[in-house]
Amino acid sequence: MKWFAVNCIYQVICGEGKHTPQFNEQTRLIQAKGIRQALSKANLNAVHFNPSLNNCQGDKIVWKFLGVGGISEVVELTDGAEVSSKMVEPQSVSLYLEKLAHRNKSLTNQKRFDN
C-alpha cells in the first residue's frame, strides 16, 4: 500500500448561500494500492470528511464536495515530509506578511497539549 496526498475541494455553503462564496481546499492522506484507487477512495469518502453542522446563529453549514484538485504520492512518511504546497501571489505583500505574523503568533500562544 502507498500513501497519497489528495487535494479535496469543497464549496462551503452557510444557510441559503447568500454570502461571499467560500471554497475549502483540504489535503488528505489516503492509503491505496495506486493512484486510481486513491482517487476512487477520495471521491467515495469525501462527502463523509466534513459533516454538516449548525453555526451559532443556527444556520446550517454544508461542505459540498466539488472534486479532487490534485494528487501526489507521498513516497516516505517522515518527519518534515512535504504533503502540500501552494504558491501565493498576494496583491499586498505587507498585508500578507502581517496576516502571516498574526497566524504564527496565534499558533505559538495556544496552550500546549504535549503529553
C-alpha positions as CSV (number, residue, x, y, z in Angstrom):
1,M,0.0,0.0,0.0
2,K,1.1,3.5,-0.7
3,W,0.2,6.9,0.7
4,F,-1.2,9.8,-1.4
5,A,-1.8,13.4,-0.6
6,V,-5.2,14.2,-2.2
7,N,-6.5,17.8,-2.6
8,C,-10.2,17.7,-2.0
9,I,-12.1,20.8,-2.9
10,Y,-15.4,21.9,-1.3
11,Q,-17.8,24.8,-1.6
12,V,-18.8,26.0,1.9
13,I,-22.5,27.0,2.0
14,C,-23.9,28.7,5.0
15,G,-27.7,28.8,5.3
16,E,-29.3,29.8,1.9
17,G,-25.9,30.6,0.5
18,K,-26.4,34.4,0.4
19,H,-22.9,35.2,1.4
20,T,-19.4,35.7,-0.1
21,P,-18.6,32.4,-2.0
22,Q,-16.2,30.3,0.0
23,F,-14.2,27.3,-1.1
24,N,-12.2,25.0,1.1
25,E,-9.2,23.0,-0.2
26,Q,-8.2,20.2,2.1
27,T,-5.2,18.0,1.6
28,R,-6.0,14.5,2.9
29,L,-3.7,11.5,3.3
30,I,-5.2,8.4,1.5
31,Q,-3.7,4.9,1.7
32,A,-4.2,2.9,-1.5
33,K,-2.6,0.4,-3.9
34,G,-2.2,3.0,-6.6
35,I,-3.3,6.5,-7.9
36,R,-6.6,5.2,-9.3
37,Q,-7.7,3.6,-6.1
38,A,-6.6,6.7,-4.1
39,L,-8.8,8.9,-6.4
40,S,-11.7,6.5,-6.1
41,K,-11.4,6.4,-2.3
42,A,-11.2,10.2,-2.1
43,N,-14.3,10.6,-4.3
44,L,-16.2,8.0,-2.3
45,N,-15.3,9.2,1.1
46,A,-15.1,13.0,0.6
47,V,-18.7,13.5,1.4
48,H,-18.1,12.0,4.9
49,F,-15.0,14.0,5.7
50,N,-17.0,17.2,6.6
51,P,-20.4,16.5,8.1
52,S,-22.9,19.4,8.1
53,L,-23.2,21.5,11.3
54,N,-25.1,24.5,12.6
55,N,-23.3,27.7,13.4
56,C,-24.0,29.8,16.5
57,Q,-26.9,31.6,14.6
58,G,-28.5,28.2,13.9
59,D,-27.6,28.4,10.1
60,K,-26.7,25.0,8.6
61,I,-23.2,24.9,7.2
62,V,-22.6,22.4,4.4
63,W,-19.3,21.4,2.7
64,K,-20.3,20.5,-0.8
65,F,-17.7,18.2,-2.4
66,L,-16.8,19.6,-5.9
67,G,-13.9,17.2,-6.8
68,V,-10.3,16.4,-6.5
69,G,-7.9,19.2,-7.4
70,G,-4.7,17.2,-7.3
71,I,-3.0,14.1,-6.1
72,S,0.6,13.2,-5.4
73,E,2.3,10.1,-3.9
74,V,3.9,10.6,-0.6
75,V,6.9,8.4,-1.1
76,E,8.0,8.3,2.6
77,L,6.2,9.3,5.7
78,T,9.0,11.0,7.6
79,D,9.3,13.9,9.9
80,G,9.1,17.1,7.8
81,A,7.9,15.4,4.6
82,E,6.1,17.8,2.3
83,V,2.5,16.9,2.0
84,S,1.1,20.1,0.3
85,S,2.5,23.2,-1.2
86,K,0.8,26.4,-2.5
87,M,2.3,29.4,-4.3
88,V,0.8,32.7,-3.3
89,E,1.0,36.0,-5.2
90,P,-0.6,38.5,-2.9
91,Q,-1.7,41.9,-4.1
92,S,-0.2,43.4,-0.9
93,V,3.0,41.8,0.4
94,S,2.9,43.8,3.6
95,L,-0.7,42.7,4.3
96,Y,0.2,39.1,3.6
97,L,3.2,39.3,5.9
98,E,1.1,41.0,8.6
99,K,-1.5,38.2,8.4
100,L,1.2,35.5,8.5
101,A,2.8,37.1,11.6
102,H,-0.7,37.1,13.3
103,R,-1.3,33.4,12.4
104,N,2.2,32.5,13.7
105,K,1.5,34.4,17.0
106,S,-1.9,32.8,17.4
107,L,-0.4,29.3,17.0
108,T,2.5,29.9,19.4
109,N,0.2,31.4,22.0
110,Q,-2.0,28.3,22.2
111,K,-1.8,26.1,25.3
112,R,0.2,23.1,24.5
113,F,-1.3,19.6,24.6
114,D,2.1,17.8,24.5
115,N,2.0,14.9,26.9
